[in-house]
Amino acid sequence: QVQLRESGGGLVQAGGSLRISCTASGRTSSTYPMAWFRQAPGKEREFVSAISWSGSDTYYADSAKGRFTISRDNAAKNTVYLQMNSLKPEDTAVYYCAVHRGRVGVRSPYEYEYWGQGTQVTVSS
């Protein structure tokens, strides 16, 4: 079993930056690929970014490329970060972290087994 907890969401103006975190706990949680998804009201949950267990491989949705950076700290914190820069109002959503116990970079939310509760990110215009 893996437990995930997101933090760091909030309200930011367009053009601003925010870093959200996801801390994992449970058996071998640091060895799984992890990902960030987001879901805006009335929309489906969509892939944002993913990272391999080592942190050497990263993947981004087109909407996140060049603005968002995913990273992870396995050494002690078992934490995955999403640094979001140049935020836009359309980035407003609940952001979720998720664990995939197999491949890295999977973009379908239906293939992820463990999810956090989500953290709200609101970008004002």
BAGUZA-827781 format. One record per residue (C-alpha): x, y, z; residue in three letters; residue number from 1. Coordinates in steps of 0.02 Angstrom, whole numbers, plus 50000, padded with zeros to 5 digits. Layout:
<site <X,Y,Z>,ALA,NUM>;
...
This chain:
<site <50000,50000,50000>,GLN,1>;
<site <50060,50175,49957>,VAL,2>;
<site <49993,50335,50034>,GLN,3>;
<site <50013,50501,49946>,LEU,4>;
<site <49988,50675,50014>,ARG,5>;
<site <49998,50834,49911>,GLU,6>;
<site <50035,51008,49979>,SER,7>;
<site <50083,51181,49921>,GLY,8>;
<site <49933,51232,49820>,GLY,9>;
<site <49859,51405,49832>,GLY,10>;
<site <49810,51564,49742>,LEU,11>;
<site <49934,51649,49627>,VAL,12>;
<site <49923,51785,49496>,GLN,13>;
<site <49947,51748,49313>,ALA,14>;
<site <50132,51746,49271>,GLY,15>;
<site <50178,51692,49446>,GLY,16>;
<site <50255,51532,49511>,SER,17>;
<site <50207,51395,49631>,LEU,18>;
<site <50287,51234,49689>,ARG,19>;
<site <50178,51090,49743>,ILE,20>;
<site <50239,50934,49831>,SER,21>;
<site <50184,50755,49852>,CYS,22>;
<site <50252,50649,49992>,THR,23>;
<site <50238,50461,49976>,ALA,24>;
<site <50240,50335,50115>,SER,25>;
<site <50221,50149,50120>,GLY,26>;
<site <50318,50000,50062>,ARG,27>;
<site <50448,50037,49926>,THR,28>;
<site <50360,50198,49880>,SER,29>;
<site <50523,50276,49822>,SER,30>;
<site <50548,50146,49686>,THR,31>;
<site <50391,50184,49585>,TYR,32>;
<site <50368,50304,49441>,PRO,33>;
<site <50258,50449,49492>,MET,34>;
<site <50155,50577,49400>,ALA,35>;
<site <50054,50734,49418>,TRP,36>;
<site <49880,50752,49347>,PHE,37>;
<site <49756,50894,49358>,ARG,38>;
<site <49569,50912,49348>,GLN,39>;
<site <49475,51073,49317>,ALA,40>;
<site <49288,51088,49355>,PRO,41>;
<site <49185,51000,49223>,GLY,42>;
<site <49337,50926,49138>,LYS,43>;
<site <49420,50758,49137>,GLU,44>;
<site <49576,50724,49236>,ARG,45>;
<site <49727,50756,49125>,GLU,46>;
<site <49909,50710,49128>,PHE,47>;
<site <50033,50847,49173>,VAL,48>;
<site <50202,50767,49205>,SER,49>;
<site <50287,50605,49258>,ALA,50>;
<site <50455,50552,49326>,ILE,51>;
<site <50547,50387,49339>,SER,52>;
<site <50594,50314,49507>,TRP,53>;
<site <50774,50373,49486>,SER,54>;
<site <50723,50544,49427>,GLY,55>;
<site <50824,50526,49267>,SER,56>;
<site <50674,50518,49149>,ASP,57>;
<site <50539,50649,49144>,THR,58>;
<site <50386,50675,49037>,TYR,59>;
<site <50274,50825,49010>,TYR,60>;
<site <50109,50867,48930>,ALA,61>;
<site <50125,50996,48791>,ASP,62>;
<site <50037,51122,48903>,SER,63>;
<site <50172,51101,49036>,ALA,64>;
<site <50329,51096,48929>,LYS,65>;
<site <50445,51242,48959>,GLY,66>;
<site <50346,51303,49109>,ARG,67>;
<site <50337,51158,49232>,PHE,68>;
<site <50477,51054,49305>,THR,69>;
<site <50454,50889,49394>,ILE,70>;
<site <50584,50822,49515>,SER,71>;
<site <50596,50700,49658>,ARG,72>;
<site <50694,50674,49817>,ASP,73>;
<site <50705,50491,49863>,ASN,74>;
<site <50848,50501,49985>,ALA,75>;
<site <50748,50545,50138>,ALA,76>;
<site <50587,50631,50093>,LYS,77>;
<site <50508,50519,49962>,ASN,78>;
<site <50440,50677,49888>,THR,79>;
<site <50398,50728,49712>,VAL,80>;
<site <50391,50912,49667>,TYR,81>;
<site <50309,51009,49526>,LEU,82>;
<site <50382,51181,49500>,GLN,83>;
<site <50259,51284,49400>,MET,84>;
<site <50315,51447,49320>,ASN,85>;
<site <50228,51572,49206>,SER,86>;
<site <50061,51512,49270>,LEU,87>;
<site <49905,51547,49169>,LYS,88>;
<site <49721,51553,49222>,PRO,89>;
<site <49695,51393,49122>,GLU,90>;
<site <49813,51304,49242>,ASP,91>;
<site <49681,51321,49377>,THR,92>;
<site <49635,51147,49436>,ALA,93>;
<site <49651,51021,49575>,VAL,94>;
<site <49822,50941,49556>,TYR,95>;
<site <49842,50758,49602>,TYR,96>;
<site <49996,50650,49618>,CYS,97>;
<site <49987,50468,49573>,ALA,98>;
<site <50093,50311,49576>,VAL,99>;
<site <50109,50188,49433>,HIS,100>;
<site <50186,50024,49487>,ARG,101>;
<site <50251,49985,49313>,GLY,102>;
<site <50299,50101,49173>,ARG,103>;
<site <50348,50283,49182>,VAL,104>;
<site <50263,50416,49078>,GLY,105>;
<site <50092,50333,49066>,VAL,106>;
<site <49966,50468,49021>,ARG,107>;
<site <49803,50381,49057>,SER,108>;
<site <49741,50410,49234>,PRO,109>;
<site <49651,50242,49231>,TYR,110>;
<site <49816,50149,49239>,GLU,111>;
<site <49871,50226,49403>,TYR,112>;
<site <49839,50130,49561>,GLU,113>;
<site <49870,50255,49700>,TYR,114>;
<site <49813,50435,49713>,TRP,115>;
<site <49828,50578,49834>,GLY,116>;
<site <49684,50688,49890>,GLN,117>;
<site <49737,50832,49780>,GLY,118>;
<site <49787,51012,49807>,THR,119>;
<site <49697,51162,49733>,GLN,120>;
<site <49793,51281,49621>,VAL,121>;
<site <49704,51440,49571>,THR,122>;
<site <49779,51564,49449>,VAL,123>;
<site <49695,51734,49441>,SER,124>;
<site <49700,51842,49286>,SER,125>;
